[in-house]
């Protein structure tokens, strides 16, 4: 508690402009504004966005309270701009009963058995990505790693969701279309003075065109698959599984609208979040060559010149530690928003009903009370021994409490495979003249992409062998 604050009094407030409050600071760089507030005022800081009160949370202890107490801290309501894109899927629904119903229905889709079936599709996509890169980039060529990671993760989720490669969905679900939608929603989230969505501004019209294309594609795919019925032998992909899912109490399935919302949410959560973290991982490896060498030794020892099966991944724990450490330093979704549903006390301070809460994972993952040398890239933060003694809410890349990300194991399996395949084949070296700047929207991207040179390793072959069978993923 800050000196001079009485228990139950308001949290210390960051300075701001008359009327606007902290709108300008948040729009300029929301993570920097929250970080400066944390450094100046402590783990709970009050901000104003016009008339909207926001509390920034920067400690694991306070984050644990917020994320596990859904009776006090709920999802943002109907004014949540993300609903303009995602509807009322698992990520955005504030109706606990319908959220719990759909969560139960979807849980088997991400089981070990289901992930095992998806692994083959992941491997096929990664093998095609390696072929694409070998053709497009001679050794030593410059490449935007972020763009390539967006490309392959979009293809993976397309294959796992629809049993088709990304070429069928590229026009409507391109990275450019996703950018338009995500940036639009995020700007509205941090700017209460945004014009109403119904006004015919150029930006509103552009967003509406993008969403009309996405909705047309999604509803078209749902209609096709409903007409085709569940394939003989059972579901083949995520869409089949969603169509087959039934509520245990009523026996009812999802409506077309519910299917649309969950499909869009799966794309958003299963595509860009993994892509941006892989981008940061390759950047960090280029800056820490000793970590890269250790990763290469692990890959060379276990794989030689072939693609990994799941059993291989289990024998390469250091690669997964690299991804987890990249997620610590650059959490793919750095801010978790909540809405205070009633007056409460948090961290000794009064937080009024209707206040927005921003759980800041960027700060929490660097909290000096919980991390040794938190600004240093160190995959050994995630050895078994160091995990065991860590406070449970000090590391929250997939959230916590009842709303823990349902696709966590899908993302970790996908990232582990991609790291193994790409490190086996290539050495990525950051171009020193290229500026690396954090850019927080819904996800934490490199603002100017990630320009690196790509160098084929002497051990790698031009063709990738696909494993004959896919084993069972670990939980």
N, C-alpha and C positions, 0 to 999 in steps of 0.2 A: 504494500500500500504506500502511495506517495505521501511524503511528510505533509502534515497539515490537513489531510483528508480524514473526515470522521467516518467510521463504519456506516455503511448505508448511504453515504453521500454520493454525488455524481462522480463518475470517473474523470480523471484529468483530461482536459480538452486541448486538442491541437489548435493553434491559432489559425484563423482563416479570414476571408474577406467578408465585408458586410453583405448580407443577403445570400451571396453565393456560398459562403463557408469554404469548404475545401474542394469544390468542384474543379477548379482550375488545376490544383495539385494532382487530383486523382486522374484527370484526363491527360495530364502531361506524363505521369508515370505513377500508377497506382501503387506498385510495389515499393518504389522509393518513398512515396508519401507515408505509407504504413510503416516502413522501416525507420524513417526519421522520427515518426511519432513514438515508436517503440523505444528507440534509443534515448529520446528526450523525456518520456513520461512513464515508461514501464509496460507491463504485460497487458494492460487493458487501457485503451485510449478512446476518447470520444471525438467523433468528427461530425461535421454537418455538410450535407449535400443539399443546399437550399433549405427546405423545411424538413428534410429527411435526416433523422439521427442515425448515425452508424457507429458501432463499437468495434474496434480492431482488437482481436485476441491473438496474442503472440506467445503464450506459454502452453506447454503440454497439459498442465494441470487444468487450466481454464478450458482448453479445447476439449478435454475429456468430459467436463461437465456439460458443455454445450452439445456435443455430438451424441451423448448417451441419454440425455433428458429430452425426449421428443414431446413430452407434455408441456414443457416450458419453451423449448426452442424448436420451432417447426420449419418446414420448407417455406420458401417465399410463396406468397399467395398468387391470385390471378394476375397481379401486376408484374410477375416475374417475366422479364423479356425473353428468357430462354424458352418459355412456353410458345412463343411465336414460331420457334423452329421445332422443338421437341414435343409440343403438345403436353400431355399428362402421362409421359412414360415414367419409369422407375426413378429417373434422375430428378424430375420436376414435380411429380404429384404431391400435393399437400393433403390429400384425403387418405388418412392412414389405413382405413378399411380396404379401399380399392387398391392401394399400394401393396398392402400385405397379401391380398388375394392374388395379384399379378406376380408378386415376388415368389409366392409358393408355386404358382404354375410354371414359372420360368426356371426355378432352381435346378430341375433335372437336366435342362439344356446345357448347363455348365458343369455337369458331373464328370468324373474321371472317364467314364465310358464314352460320353459324348465328345469330350476333348480328344480322346484317342482317335475317334473317327474323323475329327477335323484336322488332325496332324498331317495326314496325307495331303490334304488340300494346301496346307501351309507349305509343306516341302515342295510341292509342284510349283507354287507361286515363287518361292525363293530361288528354285532352280532356274525359272524363267527370268527372274531379275538378274541373276548372275550372267546368263546368256546375253541379256540386253546390255548390261554394263560392259561386257567384253567386246561387244560389237560397237558400242557408242563411244567408248573412251579407251584410247591406247594408254599404255602405262605412262604415267607422268602427266596425264591430261588433267585439266581443271574440271571440277564437278561441284554442283550445288548438292551437298549431301542431304540437306533438308528436303529438297525437291525429290530426290531419289527415295528417301525413306517414306515420304508421303505417297509416292507411286506404289511401292511394294506393299505397304500396309493397307492401302485402299484395295489393292488386288486381293490380298489375303482375306479381308472381311467380305469382299464381293463373292469370292469362291465359297467361303464358309457359310455365308448367309443365303446365297442364291445358286450355288453350284455353277457359277459362271465366272469368267474372267472379267476384268474391269472394263473391257472394251464395250460391253453392252450398256453399262451405266455411266460411262465417262462423260457424255454430253450433259447429263442432268446432275451428276454427283461428282463433278470435277473439283480439284482443289480450289479453283477460282470461285466456283459456286459456293463451296463451303466457307471460303474467306468472306464473301459478301454477307452470308447469313450470320456467321459468328461475330464479325466486327459490328454489324448492325445491332445485334442483341447486346453485346458488351457495352457499346456506347450508351445504349438506353439504360443499362443497369447502373452506370456511374454518373449519368447526367439526367436529373429530374426535369430539366427544361427541354428535353427532346420534344419535337412536334408530334402530335397524335399520329398514329399509324395510318389513319384514314385520310390525312391531308395528302394531296397529290404532289408531294415534293419529288425531285429526281431520285433521291436516295430511297424514299418509300416505294416508288414505282419499281426501281431496280430490285429491291428486296422482294417485292410481291411477285415479280417475274421469276426470280430464282425459286421461290417457294412453290409457285404454281407448277414449275417444271418438276421439282422434287416430288410434290404430292401426286402429280399425274403419273410419274414413274412408279412410285410406291403402290398406289392403288391399282395400277395396271398389273403389276407383278402379283399382288394379292389376288386379284380377280382371275388371272391365268392359273395360279396354283390351286385356288379353290375349285376351279373347273376341272383341273387335272386329277384332283384327289390325292390322297396319300399314296405314294408309290408302293408297289408290291415289295414286301420285305421290310417295310418301315421307313421312317423319315431319313432323308439323305442329307439335309442341311438345316440351318437354323430356322429358315422360314417354314419348312415342313414341320419342325418340332413345335414352333409357335402355333401353327394351325391345328396341330394334334393335341396341344395342351388343354387340359380340362380342370375346372375348379373341383376340388375334392368334395366339397359340400353340395354343390348344385349340379355338377356334371356339365356346366356350360363352358364353352370356349370363349375366345376373345372376339370382340366385334372388329369390323374392318378398321375403325378409327383407333381402337386400342392396338391392333397389329401395326398400323402405320406408325403410331407414336413409339412403340417399342423397337421397331426396325430402325427408325431414324436415330433413336437414342443409342442403339447398338453401334450404328455407323459412327456416331460422334465419339462414343467412349472407346470403341475398339480400333479406331483408325488414327486420328491425329495425335491422341495422347501418347501412343506407343511411338509414333514417328518422331515427335519432338524430343522424347527422352533418348531415343537412339541417336538422334543428331547431336544432342549434348554429350552423350557418351563418347562418340567418336571424336568430338572436339576435345574433351577432357583427356582421352587417351593420347591424342597428338601432343598434348602439353605435359604428359607424364609418361615418358618413354619406358621407364622401368616397369610401370604397371602394364603397358602394352606388351613388353617382352615376356612378362610372366603369363599374360593371357595367351600369347602366341605359343609359348611352350606347352601350355595345357591343351590347346587345340591340336597342335602337331602331334603330341603324344597320344591323344585319344582318337583322332580322326585320320591322320595321314592325308590322303587325297580323296576322301569321300565325304558325302553329306551325312549329317548326324541323324541317327534315330533317337528315340526318347531315352533309351538306356545310356547312350553316349552323353546326353545332356546331364543326366544324373551324376556322371563321372567328371563333369566340368563345373564345379560349384563356383569357381572364381569368376567365370563369365557372368553368372547371375549376380554375384556380389557387385560387379562393375555396374550393371544396370541398376541395381538397387541404390548404389551410391550416387549415380547420376540422378535418380529420382529424388534422393535426399537433397542434393544441391540445387537441382532445377526441377521441382515438382511439376508434373505436366499440367495439373489443374491447381494452381498455387493458392487460390482463395476459395474457401467453402462458405457459401452464404447461408444464413439462417435468419428467421424472423422471431422476435420475442413475442410469445403469445399471451403473456401476462407480466405484470410488474414482478421483478425478481431482484435478487442480490447476487452479483457475480464478482468474485475477487474482492469482496468487502465493499463493493460499490453498487448503488442503485442503478438498475437498468430498466427503463420504462417499457411497458407494453408497446409494441409497434416499432421498437428499435430494430434496425437491421444489424446483424452480427456478421463480421467478416473474420473467419478463422484463417489466419495467415500462415500457411504451411511453409512458406519461404523463410519466415522468421522462426517458426517452431523448429524446423529442421536445422537451425543454426543456434539454437538456444544454448548458451555456455554452461548452464546448469546440467545439461544432459548429453552434451557432445564434446569429446576431446578435440581440440584444435578444429572447430567446426568449419572453418573456411578452407581447410585442406581436403583435396580429393584423396580419399583413402578407402578403397574397397574392403579393407580389413575391419572397417566399422561393422561389417555384416558377417563376420565369422560366427560360428555357432556359439562360442563362449561369450562373445560380446553381445550377441542378441539376447542371451539368457538373462543378463542382468539389467537390461534396458527398461526404462519406464514405458509402459504399454502405449502411451499416447505421444511419445517423443517422435514417432515416425508414422505419418498418416497419409501416404500418397494415394491410398485407396479409400480414405475416409475411416470411419470407426462406428461402433455401435450398430444399431439395427440397419443402418443405411450403408454398411460396408459394401463396396462395389461388387456387384454380382459377377462381373467379368474379370476379376483380378487374376485368376489362374489362366484364363485365355491370354491375357496380356503378357504375363510372365513367360508362358510357354512360347508365344510368338517372338518375344524379344530375345529369349535365350537362343532360339533357333537362328534368328537373323544375325545375332552377334557371332555365333559359332561359324556360320557359313561365310560371313563377310570378312572376319578376322583371318580365317583360314586362307582366303583368296587375296585380300588386299591389305595394304598399309595406307591409311588416310593421313595426310599431313596438312595441317592448317596453313593457309597462305597468310603470312604475317601482316600484309597490307590490308587484309580484309577486316573490317570492324565487326566485332562481336558485341552485340548489345541486346540485353533482355527486352522482350516486348510482351507484356502480359495482356492478353485478352481473356477469353475463357481458358485458354491454354497459355503456357509460357514458351513462346517461340523466340528464335533468334531473329531480330528485327530485319536484318538484311540477308537472310538466308545463311548458309554456311559454306563458303567457298574453300574447297580443299583440293589438293592434288591426290590422285589415286595411283598407287604404285602396286603392280602385281608382284606378289611374293614369289621367290624362286621355287618354292615347294608346290605352288598351285598349278593345276592343270587347267586347260581351257574349257573342258567339259566337266560337269558335276554329275557324279553318280547318285541316283536317287535310291534310298534304301528300299529293300524289297518289302519290308513290313514295317508298320508303325506300332511301337509298344504303347503301354499305358502311362499317361502322364502322372507325375506325382502330384499330390495335393498341396 
